[in-house]
Amino acid sequence: MSKRIRMPLFKRIFLTITLAALLGVAPLVQTGWAGGDYSSQQELIDKATWVVKHVLADPNMEWARTHMQRAEALIIFPNRIKGAFVIGASGGNGVALARDKKTGEWSYPAFYTMGSFSLGLQIGGKVSEVVMMVMTQKGLDALMSTSFKLGGDVGIAAGPVGTGAEGKLTDILSFVLSKGAFAGVSLEGSVITAKDGWNQTYYGKSVSPSDIFIRRTVKNSKADALRLTVSRIKR
């Protein structure tokens, strides 16, 4: 009986240490992971705009640029923090926009958080820029739920990189840029959760992802730069 109690306690202690270390990383604080004020949300959107320009301008992103306006939605995590100390942890805040199938117009962004925990043996950490293209209705439906698991509730695969690359048939394609180079980092097992509180603060009232993506009952002109940047990426 005592062994059953010690192991969860041991894991919780190391998990707490890991998360405390991650919270001390500057990029994590800059993206407002630990905060919920308006400035943190706007900074996240501004950084997402920069990531779209930066990542999709890369010559290796030809496939993504070609198929962007066919995607159901786009998910952007400007800073995904990953660390490991016996128990690995990763997480970060991001935004998502959905494309209207009839008009091709992109919605205003909704806020999300992504996190995962796993056993690990390495000590260290890194920051990655993540762009995900939602390619199916199933993937879009997942975005409108409270939370969903990549590789569980929806399929996910690494996006095609390089000239002449071909995409796989799956719900979500991920492109991860770490230290200036595309990395084969697996996001499988990560859980993406809607940040309802952030959405409410940013838009001034309680809204769901469906309100933002489908019904489009809210708007905030300070996010127009992000929407314009995505819409300018042509086939």
C-alpha positions as CSV (number, residue, x, y, z in Angstrom):
1,M,0.0,0.0,0.0
2,S,2.9,2.4,0.9
3,K,4.5,1.8,-2.5
4,R,1.4,2.9,-4.3
5,I,1.4,6.1,-2.4
6,R,5.1,6.9,-2.8
7,M,5.3,6.6,-6.6
8,P,2.6,9.2,-7.4
9,L,4.1,11.5,-4.8
10,F,7.6,11.1,-6.2
11,K,6.3,11.9,-9.7
12,R,4.4,14.9,-8.4
13,I,7.5,16.3,-6.7
14,F,9.6,16.0,-9.8
15,L,6.8,17.3,-12.0
16,T,6.6,20.4,-9.8
17,I,10.3,20.9,-10.0
18,T,10.2,20.6,-13.8
19,L,7.3,23.0,-14.2
20,A,8.9,25.5,-11.8
21,A,12.0,25.4,-14.0
22,L,10.0,25.9,-17.1
23,L,8.2,28.9,-15.6
24,G,11.5,30.5,-15.1
25,V,12.3,30.4,-18.8
26,A,12.0,33.9,-20.3
27,P,10.1,33.1,-23.5
28,L,7.4,31.3,-21.5
29,V,6.8,34.4,-19.4
30,Q,6.9,36.6,-22.5
31,T,4.1,34.7,-24.1
32,G,2.0,35.1,-21.0
33,W,1.7,31.4,-20.1
34,A,1.6,32.4,-16.5
35,G,-0.7,35.3,-16.9
36,G,-4.2,36.1,-18.2
37,D,-4.1,39.8,-18.8
38,Y,-5.0,41.5,-22.1
39,S,-1.4,42.6,-22.9
40,S,-0.2,38.9,-22.8
41,Q,-3.0,37.9,-25.2
42,Q,-2.1,40.7,-27.7
43,E,1.6,39.9,-27.4
44,L,0.8,36.3,-28.2
45,I,-1.2,37.3,-31.3
46,D,1.6,39.6,-32.4
47,K,4.2,36.8,-32.0
48,A,1.9,34.4,-33.9
49,T,1.8,36.9,-36.8
50,W,5.6,37.0,-36.8
51,V,5.8,33.2,-36.8
52,V,3.5,32.9,-39.8
53,K,5.6,35.4,-41.7
54,H,8.9,33.7,-40.6
55,V,8.1,30.0,-40.9
56,L,6.0,30.2,-44.1
57,A,8.6,32.4,-45.8
58,D,11.1,29.6,-45.5
59,P,11.9,28.0,-48.9
60,N,11.3,24.6,-47.4
61,M,7.7,25.5,-46.7
62,E,6.6,25.4,-50.4
63,W,4.0,22.7,-49.7
64,A,2.5,24.5,-46.8
65,R,2.2,27.8,-48.8
66,T,0.6,26.0,-51.7
67,H,-2.0,24.3,-49.6
68,M,-2.6,26.9,-46.9
69,Q,-5.9,28.2,-48.4
70,R,-7.2,24.6,-48.5
71,A,-6.8,24.1,-44.8
72,E,-9.8,24.1,-42.5
73,A,-7.9,25.9,-39.8
74,L,-4.4,27.1,-38.8
75,I,-3.0,26.6,-35.3
76,I,0.1,28.6,-34.2
77,F,2.2,28.2,-31.0
78,P,4.9,30.9,-31.1
79,N,6.8,29.3,-28.2
80,R,6.5,25.7,-27.3
81,I,8.7,25.0,-24.3
82,K,10.0,21.5,-23.7
83,G,12.1,20.4,-20.8
84,A,13.1,17.2,-19.1
85,F,14.3,16.2,-15.7
86,V,13.3,12.6,-14.9
87,I,9.8,13.6,-15.9
88,G,9.5,15.6,-19.2
89,A,7.1,18.4,-19.6
90,S,6.1,20.7,-22.5
91,G,3.6,23.4,-23.0
92,G,2.8,26.8,-24.3
93,N,0.0,29.1,-25.4
94,G,-1.2,29.5,-29.0
95,V,-4.0,30.7,-31.3
96,A,-6.1,29.2,-34.0
97,L,-8.0,30.6,-37.0
98,A,-10.6,28.8,-39.1
99,R,-11.2,29.4,-42.8
100,D,-14.7,30.0,-44.2
101,K,-15.2,27.3,-46.9
102,K,-17.5,29.6,-49.0
103,T,-15.7,32.9,-48.8
104,G,-12.2,31.8,-47.9
105,E,-12.1,34.4,-45.2
106,W,-10.2,33.6,-42.0
107,S,-11.8,34.0,-38.7
108,Y,-10.6,36.0,-35.7
109,P,-8.3,33.9,-33.4
110,A,-9.3,31.7,-30.5
111,F,-6.8,31.0,-27.7
112,Y,-5.5,27.6,-26.7
113,T,-2.9,25.9,-24.6
114,M,-0.9,22.8,-25.4
115,G,0.7,20.5,-22.9
116,S,2.1,17.0,-22.4
117,F,4.0,15.1,-19.8
118,S,6.1,12.0,-20.2
119,L,8.9,10.1,-18.4
120,G,12.3,11.2,-19.6
121,L,16.0,11.0,-18.7
122,Q,17.5,14.1,-20.2
123,I,18.1,17.4,-18.5
124,G,17.6,20.5,-20.6
125,G,15.1,22.5,-22.6
126,K,14.3,24.1,-25.9
127,V,11.9,26.5,-27.5
128,S,10.1,25.6,-30.7
129,E,7.8,27.5,-33.1
130,V,4.9,25.3,-34.1
131,V,2.5,25.8,-37.0
132,M,-0.2,23.2,-37.5
133,M,-2.5,22.9,-40.6
134,V,-5.9,21.4,-39.9
135,M,-6.8,19.5,-43.1
136,T,-10.1,17.7,-42.2
137,Q,-13.5,18.5,-40.8
138,K,-12.7,16.1,-38.0
139,G,-9.7,18.2,-37.0
140,L,-11.8,21.4,-37.1
141,D,-14.5,19.7,-35.0
142,A,-11.8,18.9,-32.4
143,L,-10.8,22.6,-32.2
144,M,-14.3,23.4,-31.2
145,S,-14.3,21.0,-28.3
146,T,-13.1,21.7,-24.8
147,S,-9.9,19.8,-25.4
148,F,-8.5,17.1,-27.6
149,K,-5.5,14.8,-27.8
150,L,-3.2,14.8,-30.8
151,G,-2.7,11.3,-32.1
152,G,-5.7,10.1,-30.0
153,D,-8.8,12.1,-30.8
154,V,-7.3,13.3,-34.1
155,G,-4.6,12.1,-36.4
156,I,-1.3,14.1,-36.7
157,A,1.7,13.8,-38.8
158,A,4.8,15.9,-39.6
159,G,4.1,18.3,-42.4
160,P,6.0,17.8,-45.7
161,V,9.1,20.0,-45.9
162,G,11.3,20.6,-48.9
163,T,10.9,21.1,-52.6
164,G,8.6,18.5,-54.2
165,A,7.4,17.2,-50.8
166,E,4.1,15.5,-50.6
167,G,1.6,15.6,-47.7
168,K,0.1,12.7,-45.9
169,L,-3.7,12.2,-45.5
170,T,-4.3,13.0,-41.9
171,D,-6.3,15.4,-39.8
172,I,-3.5,17.7,-38.8
173,L,-0.1,18.4,-40.2
174,S,2.6,19.9,-37.9
175,F,5.6,22.0,-38.8
176,V,8.1,22.5,-35.9
177,L,10.9,25.0,-36.2
178,S,13.6,24.7,-33.5
179,K,16.8,26.8,-33.4
180,G,16.2,28.0,-37.0
181,A,15.8,24.5,-38.5
182,F,12.8,22.2,-39.1
183,A,12.9,19.4,-36.5
184,G,11.2,16.1,-36.5
185,V,9.6,16.7,-33.1
186,S,6.6,14.6,-32.4
187,L,3.5,16.3,-31.0
188,E,1.7,13.0,-30.6
189,G,0.2,12.7,-27.2
190,S,0.0,16.5,-26.6
191,V,-3.4,17.8,-25.4
192,I,-4.7,21.1,-26.8
193,T,-7.3,22.9,-24.6
194,A,-9.4,25.9,-25.3
195,K,-8.6,28.9,-23.1
196,D,-12.1,30.2,-22.5
197,G,-11.0,32.8,-20.0
198,W,-8.6,34.4,-22.5
199,N,-11.2,34.4,-25.2
200,Q,-13.7,36.1,-22.9
201,T,-11.2,38.8,-21.9
202,Y,-10.0,39.4,-25.4
203,Y,-13.5,39.7,-26.9
204,G,-15.2,41.3,-23.9
205,K,-17.8,38.5,-23.4
206,S,-18.1,34.8,-23.0
207,V,-17.5,33.1,-26.3
208,S,-16.8,29.5,-27.5
209,P,-14.5,28.5,-30.3
210,S,-17.7,27.8,-32.3
211,D,-18.8,31.4,-31.8
212,I,-15.4,32.6,-33.1
213,F,-14.9,30.1,-36.0
214,I,-18.4,29.4,-37.2
215,R,-20.9,31.9,-36.0
216,R,-18.3,34.7,-36.0
217,T,-20.2,36.7,-33.4
218,V,-17.1,38.6,-32.1
219,K,-14.2,40.5,-33.5
220,N,-11.2,42.5,-32.3
221,S,-9.4,44.8,-34.9
222,K,-6.1,44.3,-33.1
223,A,-6.0,40.8,-34.6
224,D,-6.6,42.0,-38.2
225,A,-2.8,41.9,-38.9
226,L,-2.7,38.2,-38.2
227,R,-5.8,37.5,-40.3
228,L,-4.4,39.6,-43.2
229,T,-1.0,37.8,-43.0
230,V,-2.6,34.4,-43.3
231,S,-5.0,35.4,-46.0
232,R,-2.1,36.7,-48.1
233,I,-0.5,33.3,-48.3
234,K,-1.6,32.1,-51.7
235,R,-1.6,28.9,-53.6
